[in-house]
Amino acid sequence: MARYNGGAIVMAVVVAVVALVGVARAAECHGSPKPDAQPNLNAIYDSAPVLVRQVANAKLYRVGGGNDTINVVHLWGTPYEKGFAHGTLMQDDAKDFINAVWAYLELQVEQALNGSIHTLKPGFIEMVANYGLEVALDLTLDLTRPFTGQYFFEEMKGMADATGLSYSRIEYIHMIGELTQGDCSISTRYDMPFLPAPPHFSRRYSVPLCFFVFLPLFYFFPLSLSLSLSRFPCPLHQRATIEDARQRIADAPRTCNLILGVGDGKSSEFNGIEYSYSVARFFTDTDNEPVADWHPRINDIVYYGMDWLCPGYNQVLGEQLQKHHGNITAENTIRDITAITQTGDLHIAIYDLEHQILHTANARRDSADGPNYAYQRPFVKLDMKALFEVTL
């Protein structure tokens, strides 16, 4: 995450951005970018989204081009109406996604239980071995339900009714991150069947919000449904203040360990956040932690590379930020900062909060050609102000 100068740009550099998927105070990671990392020289798609079709309570637009086309879904109405509209509009995609993710998870569990290669954590495997996968997920649902708004379940019910998918199966898919307490290894593995279809724009509480989702997950990265904050709206909310966001984060019944970021383009403020069940600590450029030779403090910038204690990535990220200090733009962030740091395998979003401009890229789909990772692929530019003004 980076914050640049005096209000000209407040930008959350999604270094996977690991604002969402890093692990606060985690064990030190030992990876680092490859020394021969190349800049991303792809042209940026900047044409306006094109309306594809609409149903009651939803409109589907597409933007980008070729293998880097993404869906923009506008939803409105009650939670159930939004879920039903989403399922109606994207029925085939939703069915394919849920079935593929469930099959993937079952295969991972089978490989874990028979001792072959897998990516799941020991605690998760132990629970599944003792109780079975569906019982373990049911237990997780029961434990997290008191902290999860009823609107969330109503929206899933609408999705289930529109698609014919099992309501329980949709619930289970949303519980995977909470059950596994997953970090990047579970949330963003390239070989998982997360076929990117962001952004998903939703009108909640009569205020425009946008969410990145993988159909039919209603919120980007199902990390912790017991967080009252866990819906992770993109930081382009037009009315809430940064003080509101900090208070909500501090008051949330937290579970997962994360590194978060929150920014406000109007006040030109940005905070990095060490986030876990026991702490919610807010940092600016003047007190950013950890303090180390591989993670120096940089004036007007708050940043984390891949993880809290990750010298290799933090050092390269810091060097790229210092190289462009005073002139950090979305374009050189795409070309040099994320590409050279080699971060953002599955998804990257770069927010110009002051001007309400979003750049985003996703990993290569199975049927596509070109490089694998989001940081290597063409980005799509979205004018969020125009999207929020779409007539419903």
Secondary structure, 3 states (H helix, E strand, C coil): CEEEHHHCEEEEECCCCCCCCCCCCCCCCCCCCCCCCCCCCCCCECCCCEEEEEECCEEEEEECCHHHCEEEEEECCCHHHHHHHHHHHCHHHHHHHHHHHHHHHHHHHHHHHCCCCCCCCHHHHHHHHHHCHHHHHHHHHHHHHHHCCHHHHHHHHHHHHHHCCCHHHHHHHHHHHHHHCCCHHHHCCCCCCCCCCCCEEEEECCEEEEECCCCCCCCCCCCCCCCCCCCCCCCCCCCCCHHHHHHHHHHCCCCCCEEEEEEECCCCEEEEEEECCCCEEEECCCCCCCCECCECCECCECCCCCCCCCHHHHHHHHHHHHHCCCCCCHHHHHHHHHHHHCCCCCEEEEEECCCCEEEEEECCCCCCCCCCCHHHCCCEEEEHHHHHCCCC
